[in-house]
Amino acid sequence: MSAYDPSSSRRDAVASYTLTPIHCVMPSDADRTADYKGFTLRTFKAPDGLWRAIITKADGSKIKAAGQNESFDLIPFQLDSLDRDEAVKEAKRLIDAGGVT
């Protein structure tokens, strides 16, 4: 029996996370937090106090979620995080897992 590794469990959850993109606008308080592998990551604090990330293409082109035929200007990533850094880490994991192109 193998030991439980919460970091790999979280990684698996992010890798299998299915995005359901919606048409929405960028929150006015979303700060540009990072550029990563051709994407721009912005974070904001949701009304419930948790942090979320928004992924856009750094060059301004449309972004696609894996398995979706439609392209979007931005994709809000609604896996709530306790702090800004964790929201960025989750967005990077989604990018690394091929969840957006």
N, CA, C and O atoms as CSV, one atom per row, in Angstrom:
chain,resi,resn,atom,element,x,y,z
A,1,MET,N,N,0.849,-1.167,0.000
A,1,MET,CA,C,0.000,0.000,0.000
A,1,MET,C,C,0.896,1.233,0.000
A,1,MET,O,O,1.854,1.300,0.770
A,2,SER,N,N,0.597,2.202,-0.850
A,2,SER,CA,C,1.430,3.402,-0.919
A,2,SER,C,C,0.921,4.469,0.041
A,2,SER,O,O,-0.256,4.499,0.402
A,3,ALA,N,N,1.828,5.331,0.440
A,3,ALA,CA,C,1.472,6.413,1.352
A,3,ALA,C,C,0.653,7.463,0.609
A,3,ALA,O,O,0.859,7.693,-0.582
A,4,TYR,N,N,-0.264,8.089,1.310
A,4,TYR,CA,C,-1.093,9.144,0.729
A,4,TYR,C,C,-0.252,10.391,0.544
A,4,TYR,O,O,0.402,10.846,1.483
A,5,ASP,N,N,-0.262,10.942,-0.647
A,5,ASP,CA,C,0.480,12.162,-0.953
A,5,ASP,C,C,-0.530,13.228,-1.361
A,5,ASP,O,O,-1.009,13.211,-2.495
A,6,PRO,N,N,-0.873,14.174,-0.446
A,6,PRO,CA,C,-1.891,15.164,-0.770
A,6,PRO,C,C,-1.510,16.046,-1.949
A,6,PRO,O,O,-2.394,16.513,-2.667
A,7,SER,N,N,-0.220,16.287,-2.171
A,7,SER,CA,C,0.168,17.132,-3.301
A,7,SER,C,C,-0.123,16.433,-4.624
A,7,SER,O,O,-0.540,17.086,-5.581
A,8,SER,N,N,0.088,15.114,-4.699
A,8,SER,CA,C,-0.223,14.420,-5.951
A,8,SER,C,C,-1.727,14.303,-6.124
A,8,SER,O,O,-2.222,14.349,-7.250
A,9,SER,N,N,-2.462,14.155,-5.033
A,9,SER,CA,C,-3.915,14.108,-5.115
A,9,SER,C,C,-4.453,15.422,-5.665
A,9,SER,O,O,-5.353,15.424,-6.505
A,10,ARG,N,N,-3.914,16.524,-5.203
A,10,ARG,CA,C,-4.330,17.850,-5.676
A,10,ARG,C,C,-3.969,18.007,-7.150
A,10,ARG,O,O,-4.759,18.535,-7.932
A,11,ARG,N,N,-2.773,17.549,-7.531
A,11,ARG,CA,C,-2.324,17.616,-8.923
A,11,ARG,C,C,-3.274,16.831,-9.813
A,11,ARG,O,O,-3.661,17.303,-10.882
A,12,ASP,N,N,-3.654,15.622,-9.372
A,12,ASP,CA,C,-4.575,14.803,-10.147
A,12,ASP,C,C,-5.924,15.493,-10.285
A,12,ASP,O,O,-6.546,15.438,-11.346
A,13,ALA,N,N,-6.378,16.140,-9.220
A,13,ALA,CA,C,-7.659,16.842,-9.269
A,13,ALA,C,C,-7.603,17.986,-10.269
A,13,ALA,O,O,-8.554,18.198,-11.021
A,14,VAL,N,N,-6.501,18.723,-10.286
A,14,VAL,CA,C,-6.369,19.826,-11.235
A,14,VAL,C,C,-6.265,19.290,-12.654
A,14,VAL,O,O,-6.866,19.843,-13.575
A,15,ALA,N,N,-5.509,18.219,-12.833
A,15,ALA,CA,C,-5.335,17.652,-14.170
A,15,ALA,C,C,-6.656,17.138,-14.728
A,15,ALA,O,O,-6.866,17.177,-15.940
A,16,SER,N,N,-7.548,16.658,-13.868
A,16,SER,CA,C,-8.815,16.118,-14.343
A,16,SER,C,C,-9.936,17.152,-14.269
A,16,SER,O,O,-11.076,16.856,-14.626
A,17,TYR,N,N,-9.624,18.351,-13.812
A,17,TYR,CA,C,-10.620,19.408,-13.674
A,17,TYR,C,C,-11.142,19.793,-15.050
A,17,TYR,O,O,-10.357,20.079,-15.954
A,18,THR,N,N,-12.452,19.804,-15.214
A,18,THR,CA,C,-13.052,20.171,-16.481
A,18,THR,C,C,-13.514,21.611,-16.413
A,18,THR,O,O,-14.316,21.973,-15.552
A,19,LEU,N,N,-13.011,22.427,-17.315
A,19,LEU,CA,C,-13.429,23.818,-17.372
A,19,LEU,C,C,-14.733,23.936,-18.126
A,19,LEU,O,O,-14.931,23.280,-19.149
A,20,THR,N,N,-15.606,24.756,-17.632
A,20,THR,CA,C,-16.809,25.109,-18.362
A,20,THR,C,C,-16.746,26.613,-18.555
A,20,THR,O,O,-17.245,27.371,-17.723
A,21,PRO,N,N,-16.132,27.048,-19.651
A,21,PRO,CA,C,-15.972,28.478,-19.869
A,21,PRO,C,C,-17.320,29.174,-19.979
A,21,PRO,O,O,-18.296,28.608,-20.472
A,22,ILE,N,N,-17.350,30.387,-19.517
A,22,ILE,CA,C,-18.537,31.208,-19.638
A,22,ILE,C,C,-18.125,32.557,-20.200
A,22,ILE,O,O,-16.970,32.965,-20.076
A,23,HIS,N,N,-19.063,33.237,-20.809
A,23,HIS,CA,C,-18.771,34.587,-21.290
A,23,HIS,C,C,-18.908,35.534,-20.106
A,23,HIS,O,O,-19.968,35.607,-19.485
A,24,CYS,N,N,-17.855,36.249,-19.799
A,24,CYS,CA,C,-17.897,37.177,-18.684
A,24,CYS,C,C,-16.891,38.293,-18.935
A,24,CYS,O,O,-16.132,38.249,-19.903
A,25,VAL,N,N,-16.892,39.272,-18.076
A,25,VAL,CA,C,-15.960,40.380,-18.195
A,25,VAL,C,C,-14.917,40.273,-17.095
A,25,VAL,O,O,-15.135,39.631,-16.067
A,26,MET,N,N,-13.787,40.912,-17.331
A,26,MET,CA,C,-12.710,40.917,-16.357
A,26,MET,C,C,-13.140,41.728,-15.136
A,26,MET,O,O,-13.575,42.869,-15.289
A,27,PRO,N,N,-13.031,41.174,-13.939
A,27,PRO,CA,C,-13.350,41.960,-12.740
A,27,PRO,C,C,-12.446,43.192,-12.670
A,27,PRO,O,O,-11.263,43.118,-13.003
A,28,SER,N,N,-12.995,44.301,-12.247
A,28,SER,CA,C,-12.226,45.547,-12.212
A,28,SER,C,C,-11.065,45.488,-11.231
A,28,SER,O,O,-10.112,46.257,-11.358
A,29,ASP,N,N,-11.129,44.589,-10.255
A,29,ASP,CA,C,-10.054,44.499,-9.267
A,29,ASP,C,C,-9.081,43.349,-9.538
A,29,ASP,O,O,-8.301,42.987,-8.657
A,30,ALA,N,N,-9.114,42.771,-10.740
A,30,ALA,CA,C,-8.201,41.673,-11.075
A,30,ALA,C,C,-6.817,42.239,-11.382
A,30,ALA,O,O,-6.649,43.015,-12.323
A,31,ASP,N,N,-5.845,41.850,-10.595
A,31,ASP,CA,C,-4.466,42.321,-10.764
A,31,ASP,C,C,-3.678,41.372,-11.641
A,31,ASP,O,O,-3.799,40.153,-11.515
A,32,ARG,N,N,-2.863,41.935,-12.541
A,32,ARG,CA,C,-1.945,41.099,-13.322
A,32,ARG,C,C,-0.914,40.550,-12.348
A,32,ARG,O,O,-0.169,41.305,-11.724
A,33,THR,N,N,-0.880,39.248,-12.227
A,33,THR,CA,C,-0.052,38.624,-11.213
A,33,THR,C,C,1.177,37.939,-11.797
A,33,THR,O,O,2.254,37.976,-11.202
A,34,ALA,N,N,1.015,37.310,-12.965
A,34,ALA,CA,C,2.136,36.558,-13.525
A,34,ALA,C,C,1.938,36.341,-15.023
A,34,ALA,O,O,0.815,36.349,-15.527
A,35,ASP,N,N,3.039,36.149,-15.708
A,35,ASP,CA,C,3.043,35.670,-17.090
A,35,ASP,C,C,3.653,34.280,-17.034
A,35,ASP,O,O,4.664,34.057,-16.368
A,36,TYR,N,N,3.020,33.342,-17.747
A,36,TYR,CA,C,3.467,31.957,-17.654
A,36,TYR,C,C,3.173,31.227,-18.960
A,36,TYR,O,O,2.014,31.067,-19.343
A,37,LYS,N,N,4.221,30.788,-19.635
A,37,LYS,CA,C,4.121,29.961,-20.839
A,37,LYS,C,C,3.150,30.523,-21.878
A,37,LYS,O,O,2.360,29.781,-22.462
A,38,GLY,N,N,3.213,31.824,-22.102
A,38,GLY,CA,C,2.371,32.450,-23.115
A,38,GLY,C,C,0.999,32.877,-22.620
A,38,GLY,O,O,0.172,33.334,-23.409
A,39,PHE,N,N,0.749,32.737,-21.334
A,39,PHE,CA,C,-0.524,33.138,-20.738
A,39,PHE,C,C,-0.278,34.226,-19.699
A,39,PHE,O,O,0.797,34.299,-19.103
A,40,THR,N,N,-1.276,35.063,-19.491
A,40,THR,CA,C,-1.244,36.050,-18.425
A,40,THR,C,C,-2.223,35.599,-17.360
A,40,THR,O,O,-3.368,35.257,-17.658
A,41,LEU,N,N,-1.766,35.600,-16.119
A,41,LEU,CA,C,-2.593,35.193,-14.992
A,41,LEU,C,C,-2.931,36.427,-14.170
A,41,LEU,O,O,-2.048,37.188,-13.773
A,42,ARG,N,N,-4.199,36.610,-13.927
A,42,ARG,CA,C,-4.663,37.707,-13.087
A,42,ARG,C,C,-5.408,37.091,-11.906
A,42,ARG,O,O,-6.072,36.065,-12.051
A,43,THR,N,N,-5.297,37.707,-10.765
A,43,THR,CA,C,-5.978,37.196,-9.575
A,43,THR,C,C,-6.893,38.263,-9.007
A,43,THR,O,O,-6.675,39.461,-9.185
A,44,PHE,N,N,-7.919,37.793,-8.321
A,44,PHE,CA,C,-8.810,38.705,-7.616
A,44,PHE,C,C,-9.420,37.976,-6.430
A,44,PHE,O,O,-9.482,36.747,-6.388
A,45,LYS,N,N,-9.864,38.767,-5.475
A,45,LYS,CA,C,-10.499,38.209,-4.285
A,45,LYS,C,C,-12.009,38.221,-4.517
A,45,LYS,O,O,-12.603,39.272,-4.760
A,46,ALA,N,N,-12.613,37.046,-4.438
A,46,ALA,CA,C,-14.054,36.910,-4.642
A,46,ALA,C,C,-14.795,37.463,-3.416
A,46,ALA,O,O,-14.203,37.614,-2.347
A,47,PRO,N,N,-16.092,37.764,-3.573
A,47,PRO,CA,C,-16.860,38.296,-2.442
A,47,PRO,C,C,-16.843,37.393,-1.205
A,47,PRO,O,O,-17.019,37.873,-0.085
A,48,ASP,N,N,-16.633,36.093,-1.403
A,48,ASP,CA,C,-16.589,35.179,-0.252
A,48,ASP,C,C,-15.223,35.173,0.441
A,48,ASP,O,O,-15.016,34.432,1.402
A,49,GLY,N,N,-14.277,36.015,-0.056
A,49,GLY,CA,C,-12.966,36.129,0.577
A,49,GLY,C,C,-11.913,35.189,0.034
A,49,GLY,O,O,-10.755,35.268,0.443
A,50,LEU,N,N,-12.280,34.300,-0.879
A,50,LEU,CA,C,-11.315,33.376,-1.473
A,50,LEU,C,C,-10.746,33.978,-2.758
A,50,LEU,O,O,-11.361,34.844,-3.380
A,51,TRP,N,N,-9.574,33.507,-3.138
A,51,TRP,CA,C,-8.881,34.026,-4.315
A,51,TRP,C,C,-9.173,33.169,-5.532
A,51,TRP,O,O,-9.293,31.949,-5.423
A,52,ARG,N,N,-9.286,33.800,-6.689
A,52,ARG,CA,C,-9.488,33.114,-7.962
A,52,ARG,C,C,-8.512,33.671,-8.981
A,52,ARG,O,O,-7.996,34.779,-8.838
A,53,ALA,N,N,-8.273,32.879,-10.008
A,53,ALA,CA,C,-7.380,33.305,-11.092
A,53,ALA,C,C,-8.160,33.378,-12.398
A,53,ALA,O,O,-9.127,32.647,-12.611
A,54,ILE,N,N,-7.718,34.270,-13.255
A,54,ILE,CA,C,-8.262,34.400,-14.603
A,54,ILE,C,C,-7.091,34.212,-15.555
A,54,ILE,O,O,-6.031,34.813,-15.379
A,55,ILE,N,N,-7.293,33.374,-16.562
A,55,ILE,CA,C,-6.244,33.078,-17.533
A,55,ILE,C,C,-6.604,33.726,-18.859
A,55,ILE,O,O,-7.718,33.557,-19.355
A,56,THR,N,N,-5.660,34.470,-19.437
A,56,THR,CA,C,-5.807,35.028,-20.782
A,56,THR,C,C,-4.537,34.714,-21.554
A,56,THR,O,O,-3.513,34.378,-20.960
A,57,LYS,N,N,-4.600,34.820,-22.873
A,57,LYS,CA,C,-3.394,34.663,-23.687
A,57,LYS,C,C,-2.595,35.961,-23.599
A,57,LYS,O,O,-3.167,37.048,-23.686
A,58,ALA,N,N,-1.308,35.855,-23.432
A,58,ALA,CA,C,-0.455,37.028,-23.296
A,58,ALA,C,C,-0.485,37.904,-24.542
A,58,ALA,O,O,-0.336,39.122,-24.449
A,59,ASP,N,N,-0.678,37.285,-25.717
A,59,ASP,CA,C,-0.688,38.066,-26.954
A,59,ASP,C,C,-2.073,38.628,-27.290
A,59,ASP,O,O,-2.244,39.277,-28.322
A,60,GLY,N,N,-3.062,38.380,-26.420
A,60,GLY,CA,C,-4.400,38.919,-26.625
A,60,GLY,C,C,-5.306,38.060,-27.491
A,60,GLY,O,O,-6.476,38.392,-27.681
A,61,SER,N,N,-4.780,36.957,-28.021
A,61,SER,CA,C,-5.616,36.085,-28.847
A,61,SER,C,C,-6.591,35.305,-27.973
A,61,SER,O,O,-6.479,35.301,-26.747
A,62,LYS,N,N,-7.534,34.657,-28.609
A,62,LYS,CA,C,-8.567,33.894,-27.892
A,62,LYS,C,C,-7.950,32.671,-27.225
A,62,LYS,O,O,-6.935,32.147,-27.683
A,63,ILE,N,N,-8.566,32.226,-26.150
A,63,ILE,CA,C,-8.109,31.068,-25.393
A,63,ILE,C,C,-9.177,29.982,-25.475
A,63,ILE,O,O,-10.372,30.271,-25.527
A,64,LYS,N,N,-8.729,28.734,-25.485
A,64,LYS,CA,C,-9.633,27.592,-25.575
A,64,LYS,C,C,-9.408,26.666,-24.394
A,64,LYS,O,O,-8.272,26.397,-24.004
A,65,ALA,N,N,-10.500,26.185,-23.834
A,65,ALA,CA,C,-10.400,25.160,-22.788
A,65,ALA,C,C,-10.355,23.803,-23.466
A,65,ALA,O,O,-10.987,23.605,-24.503
A,66,ALA,N,N,-9.617,22.875,-22.893
A,66,ALA,CA,C,-9.513,21.528,-23.459
A,66,ALA,C,C,-10.907,20.932,-23.628
A,66,ALA,O,O,-11.733,20.996,-22.718
A,67,GLY,N,N,-11.160,20.355,-24.795
A,67,GLY,CA,C,-12.427,19.702,-25.064
A,67,GLY,C,C,-13.540,20.643,-25.493
A,67,GLY,O,O,-14.666,20.199,-25.713
A,68,GLN,N,N,-13.254,21.919,-25.615
A,68,GLN,CA,C,-14.258,22.903,-26.020
A,68,GLN,C,C,-13.979,23.349,-27.453
A,68,GLN,O,O,-12.820,23.467,-27.852
A,69,ASN,N,N,-15.022,23.595,-28.220
A,69,ASN,CA,C,-14.859,24.070,-29.592
A,69,ASN,C,C,-14.817,25.585,-29.672
A,69,ASN,O,O,-14.278,26.141,-30.630
A,70,GLU,N,N,-15.370,26.249,-28.693
A,70,GLU,CA,C,-15.468,27.704,-28.700
A,70,GLU,C,C,-14.240,28.330,-28.045
A,70,GLU,O,O,-13.668,27.762,-27.115
A,71,SER,N,N,-13.838,29.505,-28.534
A,71,SER,CA,C,-12.724,30.247,-27.949
A,71,SER,C,C,-13.265,31.433,-27.159
A,71,SER,O,O,-14.355,31.932,-27.436
A,72,PHE,N,N,-12.494,31.875,-26.175
A,72,PHE,CA,C,-12.927,32.937,-25.280
A,72,PHE,C,C,-11.813,33.966,-25.110
A,72,PHE,O,O,-10.639,33.672,-25.339
A,73,ASP,N,N,-12.201,35.181,-24.702
A,73,ASP,CA,C,-11.213,36.216,-24.398
A,73,ASP,C,C,-10.473,35.888,-23.101
A,73,ASP,O,O,-9.282,36.170,-22.968
A,74,LEU,N,N,-11.186,35.293,-22.152
A,74,LEU,CA,C,-10.587,34.941,-20.861
A,74,LEU,C,C,-11.317,33.737,-20.297
A,74,LEU,O,O,-12.453,33.445,-20.669
A,75,ILE,N,N,-10.641,33.046,-19.396
A,75,ILE,CA,C,-11.265,31.921,-18.704
A,75,ILE,C,C,-11.063,32.136,-17.206
A,75,ILE,O,O,-9.934,32.131,-16.714
A,76,PRO,N,N,-12.180,32.329,-16.482
A,76,PRO,CA,C,-12.045,32.420,-15.029
A,76,PRO,C,C,-11.863,31.016,-14.456
A,76,PRO,O,O,-12.612,30.097,-14.787
A,77,PHE,N,N,-10.901,30.871,-13.629
A,77,PHE,CA,C,-10.572,29.580,-13.033
A,77,PHE,C,C,-11.124,29.591,-11.623
A,77,PHE,O,O,-10.555,30.235,-10.742
A,78,GLN,N,N,-12.219,28.892,-11.394
A,78,GLN,CA,C,-12.941,29.020,-10.142
A,78,GLN,C,C,-12.641,27.925,-9.138
A,78,GLN,O,O,-13.542,27.439,-8.454
A,79,LEU,N,N,-11.398,27.540,-9.048
A,79,LEU,CA,C,-10.975,26.643,-7.978
A,79,LEU,C,C,-10.489,27.559,-6.858
A,79,LEU,O,O,-9.347,28.018,-6.876
A,80,ASP,N,N,-11.354,27.820,-5.891
A,80,ASP,CA,C,-11.073,28.803,-4.851
A,80,ASP,C,C,-9.822,28.458,-4.062
A,80,ASP,O,O,-9.580,27.299,-3.725
A,81,SER,N,N,-9.034,29.484,-3.776
A,81,SER,CA,C,-7.793,29.328,-3.036
A,81,SER,C,C,-7.794,30.275,-1.842
A,81,SER,O,O,-8.483,31.294,-1.842
A,82,LEU,N,N,-7.020,29.926,-0.838
A,82,LEU,CA,C,-6.980,30.744,0.365
A,82,LEU,C,C,-6.125,31.998,0.216
A,82,LEU,O,O,-6.308,32.961,0.960
A,83,ASP,N,N,-5.192,31.996,-0.740
A,83,ASP,CA,C,-4.390,33.194,-0.955
A,83,ASP,C,C,-4.035,33.337,-2.433
A,83,ASP,O,O,-4.214,32.416,-3.230
A,84,ARG,N,N,-3.531,34.507,-2.769
A,84,ARG,CA,C,-3.212,34.837,-4.159
A,84,ARG,C,C,-2.194,33.873,-4.753
A,84,ARG,O,O,-2.367,33.410,-5.881
A,85,ASP,N,N,-1.139,33.566,-4.013
A,85,ASP,CA,C,-0.093,32.682,-4.534
A,85,ASP,C,C,-0.638,31.300,-4.871
A,85,ASP,O,O,-0.242,30.699,-5.870
A,86,GLU,N,N,-1.539,30.799,-4.048
A,86,GLU,CA,C,-2.124,29.477,-4.303
A,86,GLU,C,C,-3.003,29.512,-5.555
A,86,GLU,O,O,-3.022,28.550,-6.322
A,87,ALA,N,N,-3.728,30.609,-5.767
A,87,ALA,CA,C,-4.552,30.751,-6.970
A,87,ALA,C,C,-3.671,30.715,-8.220
A,87,ALA,O,O,-4.039,30.108,-9.225
A,88,VAL,N,N,-2.519,31.360,-8.154
A,88,VAL,CA,C,-1.582,31.356,-9.285
A,88,VAL,C,C,-1.028,29.951,-9.503
A,88,VAL,O,O,-0.930,29.501,-10.645
A,89,LYS,N,N,-0.670,29.257,-8.438
A,89,LYS,CA,C,-0.159,27.887,-8.567
A,89,LYS,C,C,-1.188,26.982,-9.235
A,89,LYS,O,O,-0.838,26.175,-10.096
A,90,GLU,N,N,-2.459,27.111,-8.842
A,90,GLU,CA,C,-3.512,26.281,-9.424
A,90,GLU,C,C,-3.680,26.588,-10.917
A,90,GLU,O,O,-3.855,25.670,-11.719
A,91,ALA,N,N,-3.630,27.850,-11.287
A,91,ALA,CA,C,-3.742,28.224,-12.700
A,91,ALA,C,C,-2.566,27.667,-13.502
A,91,ALA,O,O,-2.750,27.194,-14.623
A,92,LYS,N,N,-1.366,27.721,-12.939
A,92,LYS,CA,C,-0.188,27.162,-13.613
A,92,LYS,C,C,-0.322,25.656,-13.780
A,92,LYS,O,O,0.061,25.108,-14.814
A,93,ARG,N,N,-0.861,24.986,-12.770
A,93,ARG,CA,C,-1.063,23.538,-12.887
A,93,ARG,C,C,-2.046,23.211,-14.013
A,93,ARG,O,O,-1.865,22.235,-14.740
A,94,LEU,N,N,-3.071,24.022,-14.147
A,94,LEU,CA,C,-4.035,23.816,-15.231
A,94,LEU,C,C,-3.360,23.981,-16.587
A,94,LEU,O,O,-3.596,23.185,-17.496
A,95,ILE,N,N,-2.525,25.003,-16.732
A,95,ILE,CA,C,-1.788,25.237,-17.974
A,95,ILE,C,C,-0.856,24.052,-18.243
A,95,ILE,O,O,-0.823,23.532,-19.358
A,96,ASP,N,N,-0.104,23.627,-17.232
A,96,ASP,CA,C,0.828,22.509,-17.398
A,96,ASP,C,C,0.116,21.212,-17.758
A,96,ASP,O,O,0.677,20.379,-18.471
A,97,ALA,N,N,-1.107,21.028,-17.277
A,97,ALA,CA,C,-1.868,19.818,-17.559
A,97,ALA,C,C,-2.525,19.847,-18.946
A,97,ALA,O,O,-3.153,18.872,-19.361
A,98,GLY,N,N,-2.375,20.973,-19.661
A,98,GLY,CA,C,-2.957,21.076,-20.995
A,98,GLY,C,C,-4.427,21.443,-20.981
A,98,GLY,O,O,-5.133,21.209,-21.962
A,99,GLY,N,N,-4.898,22.015,-19.882
A,99,GLY,CA,C,-6.308,22.368,-19.756
A,99,GLY,C,C,-6.734,23.562,-20.583
A,99,GLY,O,O,-7.927,23.766,-20.809
A,100,VAL,N,N,-5.777,24.355,-21.038
A,100,VAL,CA,C,-6.074,25.515,-21.884
A,100,VAL,C,C,-5.038,25.597,-23.005
A,100,VAL,O,O,-3.884,25.201,-22.840
A,101,THR,N,N,-5.479,26.119,-24.147
A,101,THR,CA,C,-4.552,26.333,-25.274
A,101,THR,C,C,-4.812,27.670,-25.916
A,101,THR,O,O,-4.137,28.034,-26.879
